[in-house]
Amino acid sequence: MSTRPLTSTSYLVLGLLAREGPSTPYELERHVKATLGNFWSFPRTLLYSEPPRLAALGMITEERESEGRRRRVFAITDDGLAAIRAWLDQPSAATTQFRDRGLLQLFFADLAGPGARLRLAEQQLSIHRAKLAVYEEDAVLERLPDAAVRGQRTVERWRGETLRMGVLYERAAVEFWQGVVDAAIADEPTDVDAA
């Protein structure tokens, strides 16, 4: 039995099982990809390794199908539900971790050749515009009529609660990278300057 403390991934698994009901690791991965994966990045392999650990702690149960693919299906226990409720009753005091590879490259762009900053900014602008378009499309989608469909409750929470922050972030990122593009274009030497 593992004695490691519960992690953010532990609570992610417990929360999804509490909301969606019994799920396979693959179903957990699909839930995350459609919702939480938009703002919470972590190695997807944890969705396969964390459930057995939580089962060993008595937080969830594991049943294996007797035939076919013999998939493992996990369900939350009363102890698991109590653990996630206790965690939710203690609001996070941690500051936001902001790890953006594009910003790291921008920080060092002066070490690269001419045009590197502009190429980076144009690429980042394209990425953030595309993500903003997806988020804005998600924001206007109506909820499916049958909320009992597995996976739908998490999608509804994404649209109703955290998607707004995603839209705000991507709008800010588009504005930021457009400014970097504009500044890089303004700083590019013209043919007259080079002469």
N, C-alpha and C positions, 0 to 999 in steps of 0.2 A: 504494500500500500504506500502511495506517495504521500510525503508529508510537506511537499512544497506548498506555499500559499497559493490561493486562487489568484489568477492573473486576469488581465483584461480579456484575453481569449476565453478564459473560463467563464466569465460573466456573459460574453457574447454567446457562447454555446448554451449556457443556462437560459438566457433570455430568449433565444430563438426556440428552444424546446418548450419553454413556458408559453410562448405566444402561439407557436405553430403546431405543437403536439409532437408525437413521436416522429423522428426523422432519421434518415441515414446520413452519414457524413457527406455524401454527394448532394443530398437535398439541402443540408446546411450550407454547403458551398454555393448552391444556386440562390438561396435566400440572400447570402452575403453579396454575391455578385450583383444582384438586382437592386440592392439597397445600401447596406452598410459599407460595402466595398467602394462606394463613391466617396467616402470620407474617412474610412478607417482602413489603412493598409497594413498588411501583415502577411507572412507566408501562409498560403492556403493549406499547406501540409499540416498546419496546426489544427485544422478542422477535422483531420483524420487521427491525429495523435492525442488531442485533448479529450475527446469523449471517453476513451478507455480509462484515462487517468481519473476523470470525474466519476466514472463508474466504480473504480477502486476506492474512491473516497465516499461512496454511498450517495453522491449528489444526483446521479442518474442511474437508470437501469439499462442493461443491454440485452437484447434478444436477437438471436440469429435465426434467419429463415431456415426452415428444415429442408427445403428443396430449392431447385433453380440456382440462382446466383448466390444464395446463402448470405444475403446482405445483412449487415448489422443495423439494427434499428434501436435508437436510443430514446429514452423518455425521462423526463425530469421526475425526481422524487420529492417528497415533502421537505427533506433536508436541503435539496437543491433549491427549491422554491423559497425556503426560509433564507438561504444564503444570498440569493439575488435580491430579495426584499430588504435584507439588512444592508447590502451594498448600496442599493438605491436610496436608502434613508440617510446615507452619508455622502452628501454632495462632494464632488471632486474639487479639491483645492489646487490641483496641478495646473500649471500654465500650459497653453497650447504648444505642442511640438510642431515646428514648421520646418520641414526638410524638403526643399525644392531644388532639384538638380539644376534646373534652368537658372535659378537665382545664384547658385554656387558658380555656375559657368559665367554668369554675368559679372560676378565679383572679380573674376580673374580674366575677363575678356580683354583687358588692356595688354595682356601678355601674348595675345594671338595676333595674327596678321590682320591687315586692313580688311574691313568688311565682316569680320567674325561677329562683332556685336550686332550688326544689322541682320545677319543670317540667323543668329540665335534668336533675336527678338521677333523676327518674322515667323520663325518656326513655333515659338512659344505662343505668339498671338494666334496662329492658326489652331494650335492645340486647344487653347482656352476658348476660342470662339466655337469650336466644334462641341466641346463639353458643355458650354453655356446653352447651345442650341438643344442638346439632349435634355438638359435639366429643365429648360423652359418648356419643352414638349411634354416632359413628365408632369410638370406643374399644372398643365391644362387638361391632362387626361382625366376623364371621369372615372370614378371608382367602379369596379366591376359590380354588377348587381348582387352577386352571391359572395358575401364576405366570408362564408364558411369554406371557400376553396382553399386548400392548403397552400400556404405561401402568400396568400392575398393579404392577410392581416399585416404582415411585415411590409409589404409593398404600400399598403394604405398608410402605415405609420411613416414610411419614408416620404411619401407625398405630403402628408399632413404636418409633419414635425420638423424633420431635418433637411428636407429638400430646399426650403427657403434659404437656409444658410449656404447651401451649395450654389444656389443662384446668385446670392449676394457676393460670395467669394469669386465666382467666375466672372461676374461683371467687373469687380475690382481688378482682377487679373488681366482682363481684356483692356481695361483703361490703362493699367500700369504698362503692359507690354506695347500698347499703341504709342504711349509716350516715349518708350525706349526706341521704338522704330523711328518715330519722328525726330528724336534727338540724334540718332545715328545717321539718318539721312542728312540732317542739317550739318553734321560734323564731317561728312564725306567730302574730300577735296573734289572740286570741279575741274574740268579740263583747263579752265583759265588759271586756277590756282596752281596746277601742276606745271604750267609753262614758265 
